Structure formats: structure tokens, C-alpha cells
Amino acid sequence: MFKGFTVVVVALISTAQLDRYLAHGRYTDAATDMLRQIGRAFGFW
């Protein structure tokens, strides 16, 4: 289970870094903004 979690984290970090390099972080910023809004809608933040 920990190995799977580690693989997912590494994949997400790699994807975010690739987005920063190729698209100047446009998609990573949009995804984090969307998650932030979802969290606010459910009262997490």
C-alpha cells in the first residue's frame, strides 16, 4: 500500500513538473484552483 502511494505521489510530482516546463504551470494552477474551490464548497477550508 505504501509503495502504491509513493508511486502516485511521484507520478503527480512528475506531471506537475512537466506541466511547469511545457505549459508554464497553466494546468497545474487550474487543477489546484479547482481543488481549492471544491474544498471550500465542502467546508474543508
C-alpha positions in Angstrom: 0.0 0.0 0.0 2.8 2.4 0.9 4.5 1.5 -2.4 1.4 2.4 -4.4 1.0 5.7 -2.5 4.6 6.5 -3.2 4.2 5.7 -6.9 1.1 8.0 -7.1 2.9 10.9 -5.4 6.0 10.6 -7.6 3.7 10.5 -10.7 1.8 13.6 -9.6 5.0 15.5 -8.9 6.5 14.4 -12.2 3.3 15.5 -14.1 3.3 18.9 -12.3 7.0 19.5 -13.1 6.4 18.5 -16.7 3.5 21.0 -16.9 5.7 23.7 -15.4 8.3 23.1 -18.0 6.0 22.7 -21.1 3.0 24.9 -20.3 4.4 27.3 -17.6 2.2 25.7 -15.0 -1.1 26.6 -16.6 -2.8 23.2 -16.0 -1.3 22.6 -12.5 -2.5 26.1 -11.4 -6.0 25.4 -12.8 -6.2 22.0 -11.1 -5.1 23.4 -7.7 -7.6 26.2 -8.0 -10.4 23.7 -8.8 -9.4 21.6 -5.8 -9.3 24.6 -3.6 -12.9 25.6 -4.7 -14.2 22.1 -4.1 -12.6 22.1 -0.6 -14.3 25.4 0.1 -17.7 24.2 -1.1 -17.5 21.2 1.3 -16.2 23.3 4.1 -12.7 21.9 4.4 -11.0 25.3 4.3 
